Amino acid sequence: MAQVLSQEEIDALLSSAGAHPSAGAEAGALVDGRAPVTYDFKHPNRVSKDQVRTLENVHSNFAGHLGSALSGMLRAVADIDLVSVDQITYSEFIMSLAWPSCTYKFSMAPLEGLCLIDFSPALGFAFVDRMFGGHGRAMGVERELTGIERRVLDTITVRALKELVMAWKRIVEVEIATTGFETTPQFIQIIPPGETVIVTTFQVKLLQVQGIITVCYPYITLETIVNKLSGQHWGDSSKSRATEQERILIADGLRGVGGDITTVLARTDITMREFLNVGIGDVIISDTRVGEPARICVGGIEKFVGRPGIRGRHRAVQIIAPVDQDEK
């Protein structure tokens, strides 16, 4: 049976514990040389640190390619840097958006759910001003985009999402399509407020303007591929991609290389005595039957079979099929 403490014993234990506050504080101050980190049990981290690093790699590549694309479209240097990859609740993300906002909803088939990409108002107006031939200045007014201005920003968004598809290609093949545009953040309800979202933030510097581009992924959208967001998978995909790029480079380099192509119409074996006695008018019987296709050799190696003939004023040979290497 467990011992029941009396009130006097409880008071004695509390007084002894309060007599050494500094020891407890010092014990909790450093653990293995590191300061303790407060953990919020209401908002647990759904994505591990290793997976966050993979997301950082994906979106760092996205930032570089998007900067190059926007520089060409806007005829000005657009410097884009990845600022952070955070895990927060959807309500916190919505509260962080400016009003009126420039927010697009988009799908990532075959992944489920909708995602968001948001342009800060100053950046959106700078894009519009630059596309119309201006100096890329931000307007000092707070208003929604007009229909014409939105069409311009639609063009920027389509190009940005195209680069996002290429960035995700090393992890998963997705098809991204916009599904809506919103200017009031409170009306954007793609998931419940308490759900976890992955928010990637980019800082954009364009001439005299600095702004923010934010991409928001609900965790339920990435849940099916979260196992692929590992450092090992990222490294394996890098190797396979490098191999494919090397193959393409080698193929491009070989396109201009010349080679000899020979068509063998007939073939037979004769002795040296018969060869020495060959004269004009003699007939040599070959092993090739009438109607049998000719052999086409590339660099001395049989590669195709063909049918000889005439094309225009030139003798030609029509390729019928490749040679089966196993039957040679």
Secondary structure, DSSP 8 states (H G I E B T S, - for coil): ------HHHHHHHHHHHHT-HHHHHHHHH-BTTB------TTS---S-HHHHHHHHHHHHHHHHHHHHHHHHHHTS-EEEEEEEEEEEEHHHHHHHS-SS-EEEEEEEETS-SEEEEEE-HHHHHHHHHHHTTS-----S------HHHHHHHHHHHHHHHHHHHHHHTTT---EEEEEEEES-GGG--SS-TTSEEEEEEEEEEETTEEEEEEEEEEHHHHGGGGGG-SHHHHHHHHHHHHHHHHHHHHHHHHTT----EEEE-------HHHHHT--TT-----S--TT--EEEEETTEEEEEEEEEEETTEEEEEEEEE--GGG-
